[in-house]
């Protein structure tokens, strides 16, 4: 009986550790996208010797990449949060990506409207396999 309890306890501890590791990986993915967004904005004005027309194109490209990085962070959080909330897991970064936070639209603008959260997933050329159901992959029950 003690052996079985010890094995079960060790298994539970491994699952708790795995849960912590997974949450940290998610946090790091979001932190990377945020860092990369800031990095792109810093790159926008690094080359001062360009013609004004080319310079404006470089700045526009850097801003577009920055917004894409923020959009990827929002999208990842949008996929992860419902699954985590379903299983009563509240990560430290959750408040930053709740529905009340600004959403990045496909047009590149940042808006406070909740309707724009629905626009993130539209027209992004998903594979023919359709939507990915995270609950099918991560069945915690």
Backbone as JSON, one array per atom type, in Angstrom:
{
  "sequence": "XXXXXXXXXXXXXXXXXXXXXXXXXXXXXXXXXXXXXXXXXXXXXXXXXXXXXXXXXXXXXXXXXXXXXXXXXXXXXXXXXXXXXXXXXXXXXXXXXXXXXXXXXXXXXXXXXXXXXXXXXXXXXXXXXXXXXXXXXXXXX",
  "N": [[0.82, -1.19, 0.0], [1.93, 1.28, 0.82], [3.91, 1.56, -1.09], [2.46, 1.85, -3.46], [1.14, 4.26, -2.86], [3.37, 5.97, -2.69], [4.34, 5.85, -5.32], [2.16, 6.94, -6.71], [2.08, 9.46, -5.54], [4.55, 10.48, -6.4], [4.07, 10.54, -9.13], [2.03, 12.46, -9.22], [3.47, 14.68, -8.34], [5.25, 14.97, -10.48], [3.43, 15.68, -12.51], [2.51, 18.13, -11.52], [4.88, 19.58, -11.66], [5.28, 19.5, -14.41], [3.1, 21.0, -15.24], [3.79, 23.52, -14.23], [6.1, 23.97, -15.77], [4.99, 24.06, -18.34], [3.35, 26.35, -18.13], [5.34, 28.26, -17.77], [6.69, 28.05, -20.22], [4.7, 29.0, -21.93], [4.48, 31.64, -20.98], [7.02, 32.56, -21.67], [6.94, 32.43, -24.46], [5.05, 34.42, -25.02], [6.42, 36.6, -23.91], [8.63, 36.66, -25.6], [7.45, 37.36, -28.09], [6.52, 39.92, -27.43], [8.95, 41.19, -26.84], [10.17, 40.98, -29.34], [8.49, 42.6, -30.85], [9.04, 45.16, -29.78], [11.72, 45.24, -30.5], [11.55, 45.35, -33.31], [10.43, 47.9, -33.57], [12.55, 49.43, -32.65], [14.34, 48.98, -34.68], [13.36, 50.47, -36.74], [14.3, 53.13, -37.09], [17.04, 52.95, -37.36], [18.67, 53.11, -39.62], [19.79, 55.86, -40.98], [20.82, 56.96, -43.27], [19.42, 56.62, -45.6], [17.4, 57.32, -48.53], [14.59, 59.54, -48.27], [12.13, 58.4, -49.16], [12.67, 55.65, -49.26], [13.39, 55.31, -46.61], [10.95, 55.81, -45.32], [9.56, 53.58, -46.16], [11.05, 51.52, -44.94], [10.57, 52.12, -42.25], [7.79, 51.78, -42.19], [7.64, 49.04, -42.76], [8.94, 47.97, -40.49], [7.17, 48.76, -38.47], [4.93, 47.32, -39.26], [5.84, 44.68, -38.9], [6.24, 44.75, -36.15], [3.61, 45.02, -35.22], [2.58, 42.62, -36.18], [3.98, 40.81, -34.56], [2.93, 41.47, -32.03], [0.32, 40.74, -32.54], [0.61, 37.97, -32.86], [1.26, 37.27, -30.25], [-1.12, 37.97, -28.92], [-2.84, 36.22, -30.19], [-1.82, 33.69, -29.46], [-2.24, 33.8, -26.67], [-5.0, 34.03, -26.71], [-5.77, 31.54, -27.63], [-4.77, 29.89, -25.59], [-5.75, 30.77, -23.05], [-8.64, 30.18, -22.66], [-8.61, 27.37, -22.41], [-6.94, 27.01, -20.22], [-8.39, 28.38, -18.25], [-10.64, 26.8, -18.17], [-9.7, 24.6, -16.86], [-9.19, 25.63, -14.42], [-6.78, 27.04, -14.13], [-4.84, 29.77, -13.55], [-2.76, 31.79, -15.02], [0.0, 34.05, -14.39], [0.25, 35.99, -16.34], [-2.24, 36.3, -17.42], [-4.07, 38.44, -17.02], [-3.19, 40.48, -18.64], [-3.91, 39.78, -21.19], [-6.62, 39.49, -21.33], [-10.04, 39.81, -22.52], [-10.62, 42.5, -22.3], [-8.35, 43.88, -22.88], [-6.4, 45.72, -25.35], [-6.9, 44.79, -28.74], [-5.19, 43.47, -31.53], [-5.8, 44.11, -34.82], [-6.25, 42.58, -38.08], [-5.75, 44.48, -39.96], [-3.79, 45.91, -38.84], [-4.17, 47.83, -36.95], [-4.56, 48.91, -33.55], [-7.06, 48.26, -31.28], [-9.67, 48.87, -28.86], [-11.98, 47.5, -29.01], [-14.11, 44.71, -28.47], [-15.06, 43.26, -30.58], [-13.05, 43.1, -32.44], [-11.46, 41.02, -31.62], [-12.51, 38.77, -32.76], [-11.79, 39.08, -35.39], [-9.15, 38.36, -35.65], [-8.72, 35.64, -36.29], [-9.75, 35.32, -38.83], [-9.56, 34.76, -42.38], [-6.9, 33.75, -42.53], [-5.72, 31.8, -43.97], [-5.91, 29.02, -43.12], [-5.05, 25.55, -42.72], [-6.45, 22.81, -44.61], [-7.38, 21.07, -42.77], [-8.9, 22.29, -40.9], [-10.18, 23.94, -37.93], [-8.12, 23.84, -35.05], [-8.61, 21.9, -32.29], [-7.92, 22.42, -29.14], [-8.68, 21.15, -26.83], [-8.95, 18.5, -27.58], [-6.35, 17.7, -27.81], [-5.07, 18.3, -25.37], [-6.21, 16.77, -22.98], [-7.18, 17.02, -19.86], [-8.86, 15.82, -18.13]],
  "CA": [[0.0, 0.0, 0.0], [2.82, 2.44, 0.86], [4.6, 1.65, -2.38], [1.51, 2.41, -4.42], [0.96, 5.66, -2.51], [4.6, 6.68, -3.06], [4.37, 5.96, -6.78], [1.11, 7.87, -7.1], [2.52, 10.77, -5.1], [5.62, 10.9, -7.31], [3.43, 10.86, -10.42], [1.34, 13.73, -9.02], [4.5, 15.73, -8.29], [5.73, 15.18, -11.85], [2.4, 16.41, -13.23], [2.53, 19.51, -11.04], [6.07, 20.19, -12.23], [5.02, 19.67, -15.85], [2.17, 22.12, -15.36], [4.59, 24.75, -14.04], [6.97, 24.14, -16.94], [4.15, 24.47, -19.46], [2.97, 27.74, -17.93], [6.53, 29.08, -18.01], [6.91, 28.08, -21.67], [3.7, 29.92, -22.5], [4.88, 33.0, -20.61], [8.2, 32.93, -22.45], [6.52, 32.67, -25.84], [4.44, 35.75, -25.05], [7.48, 37.58, -23.65], [9.44, 36.76, -26.82], [6.72, 38.14, -29.09], [6.52, 41.31, -26.99], [10.31, 41.69, -27.03], [10.41, 41.1, -30.77], [7.74, 43.77, -31.29], [9.84, 46.33, -29.4], [12.94, 45.18, -31.31], [11.23, 45.86, -34.63], [10.27, 49.35, -33.48], [13.89, 50.0, -32.52], [15.01, 48.88, -35.98], [12.72, 51.38, -37.69], [15.07, 54.35, -37.35], [18.48, 52.71, -37.24], [19.38, 53.48, -40.85], [19.47, 57.26, -41.24], [21.45, 57.41, -44.52], [18.59, 56.25, -46.74], [16.55, 58.35, -49.12], [13.35, 59.67, -47.47], [11.1, 57.47, -49.6], [13.08, 54.32, -48.81], [13.33, 55.34, -45.15], [9.56, 55.66, -44.89], [9.22, 52.17, -46.4], [11.69, 50.73, -43.89], [9.83, 52.39, -41.01], [6.48, 51.13, -42.31], [7.85, 47.59, -42.64], [9.26, 47.67, -39.1], [5.94, 48.89, -37.7], [4.08, 46.19, -39.62], [6.38, 43.5, -38.23], [5.97, 44.92, -34.73], [2.2, 44.73, -35.0], [2.41, 41.18, -36.39], [4.46, 40.13, -33.36], [1.92, 41.66, -30.99], [-0.83, 39.93, -32.94], [0.9, 36.58, -32.55], [1.15, 37.13, -28.8], [-2.54, 37.99, -28.59], [-3.44, 35.0, -30.71], [-1.41, 32.58, -28.59], [-2.95, 33.94, -25.4], [-6.42, 33.79, -26.98], [-5.95, 30.09, -27.71], [-4.39, 29.22, -24.34], [-6.5, 31.18, -21.86], [-9.87, 29.44, -22.39], [-8.29, 26.01, -21.96], [-6.4, 27.1, -18.87], [-9.48, 28.76, -17.35], [-11.52, 25.64, -18.07], [-9.09, 23.7, -15.88], [-8.94, 26.45, -13.22], [-5.38, 27.47, -14.08], [-4.79, 31.21, -13.79], [-1.37, 32.22, -15.11], [0.26, 35.43, -13.96], [0.14, 36.88, -17.48], [-3.6, 36.24, -17.96], [-4.74, 39.73, -16.98], [-2.73, 41.33, -19.73], [-4.48, 39.35, -22.46], [-8.07, 39.29, -21.23], [-10.8, 40.46, -23.6], [-10.68, 43.95, -22.13], [-7.12, 44.5, -23.34], [-6.46, 46.07, -26.76], [-6.72, 43.72, -29.7], [-4.53, 43.85, -32.76], [-6.6, 43.63, -35.93], [-5.45, 42.19, -39.23], [-5.36, 45.69, -40.66], [-2.6, 46.46, -38.2], [-4.47, 48.83, -35.95], [-4.84, 48.4, -32.22], [-8.37, 48.77, -30.91], [-10.22, 48.37, -27.6], [-13.25, 46.84, -29.28], [-14.09, 43.26, -28.33], [-15.37, 42.67, -31.87], [-11.82, 42.87, -33.19], [-10.87, 39.75, -31.25], [-13.0, 37.78, -33.71], [-11.15, 39.28, -36.69], [-7.8, 37.8, -35.69], [-8.64, 34.32, -36.9], [-10.36, 35.28, -40.16], [-8.76, 34.91, -43.59], [-5.48, 33.55, -42.3], [-5.31, 30.66, -44.78], [-5.72, 27.82, -42.31], [-4.96, 24.33, -43.51], [-7.75, 22.22, -44.89], [-7.77, 20.25, -41.63], [-9.86, 23.05, -40.13], [-9.77, 24.49, -36.65], [-7.44, 22.98, -34.11], [-9.31, 21.86, -31.02], [-6.9, 22.2, -28.13], [-9.2, 20.21, -25.84], [-8.68, 17.15, -28.05], [-4.92, 17.41, -27.61], [-4.74, 18.41, -23.95], [-7.34, 16.32, -22.19], [-6.73, 16.94, -18.48], [-9.85, 15.12, -17.31]],
  "C": [[0.87, 1.26, 0.0], [3.54, 2.64, -0.46], [3.69, 2.29, -3.42], [1.28, 3.89, -4.14], [2.17, 6.48, -2.93], [4.69, 6.88, -4.56], [3.34, 6.98, -7.27], [1.49, 9.3, -6.72], [3.61, 11.33, -6.02], [5.05, 11.3, -8.66], [2.71, 12.21, -10.33], [2.35, 14.89, -9.01], [5.06, 16.02, -9.68], [4.73, 15.97, -12.68], [2.36, 17.87, -12.81], [3.73, 20.26, -11.63], [5.87, 20.45, -13.72], [4.08, 20.84, -16.1], [2.9, 23.45, -15.2], [5.49, 25.02, -15.23], [6.17, 24.63, -18.13], [3.72, 25.93, -19.33], [4.15, 28.68, -18.19], [6.86, 29.16, -19.5], [5.95, 29.03, -22.35], [4.08, 31.37, -22.2], [6.06, 33.46, -21.45], [7.87, 33.18, -23.91], [5.93, 34.07, -25.96], [5.49, 36.84, -24.83], [8.36, 37.75, -24.88], [8.74, 37.61, -27.87], [6.69, 39.62, -28.71], [7.91, 41.93, -27.18], [10.58, 41.93, -28.51], [9.67, 42.3, -31.36], [8.52, 45.04, -31.0], [11.11, 46.38, -30.25], [12.69, 45.74, -32.7], [11.05, 47.38, -34.61], [11.62, 50.05, -33.34], [14.63, 49.98, -33.86], [14.52, 49.92, -36.97], [13.6, 52.58, -38.04], [16.58, 54.16, -37.24], [19.27, 53.17, -38.46], [18.95, 54.89, -41.26], [20.0, 57.74, -42.59], [20.63, 57.09, -45.76], [17.84, 57.45, -47.29], [15.24, 58.4, -48.33], [12.27, 58.67, -47.87], [11.41, 56.05, -49.13], [12.99, 54.24, -47.29], [11.9, 55.15, -44.66], [9.08, 54.22, -45.11], [9.8, 51.26, -45.33], [10.94, 50.9, -42.57], [8.47, 51.7, -41.05], [6.6, 49.62, -42.15], [8.12, 47.2, -41.19], [8.01, 47.76, -38.22], [4.99, 47.73, -38.0], [4.55, 44.93, -38.91], [6.12, 43.56, -36.72], [4.52, 44.55, -34.4], [1.91, 43.25, -35.21], [2.86, 40.39, -35.16], [3.47, 40.27, -32.21], [0.67, 40.82, -31.28], [-0.62, 38.46, -32.64], [0.81, 36.32, -31.05], [-0.31, 37.07, -28.38], [-3.21, 36.69, -29.03], [-3.09, 33.79, -29.85], [-2.18, 32.63, -27.28], [-4.44, 33.64, -25.58], [-6.71, 32.29, -27.08], [-5.74, 29.43, -26.35], [-5.32, 29.53, -23.18], [-7.8, 30.41, -21.64], [-9.61, 28.02, -21.88], [-7.79, 26.04, -20.52], [-7.5, 27.47, -17.87], [-10.45, 27.6, -17.14], [-11.0, 24.68, -16.99], [-8.62, 24.44, -14.63], [-7.45, 26.76, -13.04], [-5.36, 28.95, -14.44], [-3.32, 31.63, -13.82], [-1.2, 33.68, -14.73], [0.07, 36.42, -15.11], [-1.29, 36.99, -18.02], [-4.27, 37.6, -18.03], [-4.39, 40.63, -18.14], [-3.43, 41.01, -21.05], [-5.97, 39.03, -22.38], [-8.76, 40.07, -22.33], [-10.83, 41.97, -23.49], [-9.42, 44.64, -22.62], [-7.22, 44.8, -24.83], [-6.19, 44.87, -27.64], [-6.03, 44.27, -30.94], [-5.32, 43.25, -33.9], [-5.68, 43.26, -37.09], [-5.0, 43.4, -40.02], [-4.16, 46.36, -40.03], [-2.89, 47.48, -37.12], [-4.74, 48.15, -34.61], [-6.11, 49.06, -31.74], [-8.81, 48.17, -29.58], [-11.51, 47.59, -27.81], [-13.11, 45.33, -29.14], [-14.38, 42.57, -29.65], [-14.12, 42.37, -32.66], [-11.13, 41.58, -32.8], [-11.3, 38.66, -32.22], [-12.3, 37.9, -35.06], [-9.78, 38.65, -36.78], [-7.72, 36.5, -36.45], [-9.19, 34.24, -38.31], [-9.32, 35.44, -41.26], [-7.27, 34.73, -43.34], [-4.97, 32.28, -42.98], [-4.98, 29.44, -43.94], [-5.63, 26.6, -43.23], [-6.35, 23.75, -43.7], [-8.23, 21.34, -43.75], [-8.78, 20.98, -40.75], [-9.28, 23.57, -38.83], [-9.1, 23.43, -35.78], [-8.18, 23.04, -32.79], [-8.31, 21.46, -29.95], [-7.38, 21.19, -27.09], [-8.98, 18.76, -26.26], [-7.24, 16.73, -27.78], [-4.6, 17.33, -26.13], [-5.96, 18.03, -23.12], [-6.87, 16.06, -20.77], [-7.68, 16.13, -17.61], [-9.51, 13.69, -17.07]]
}
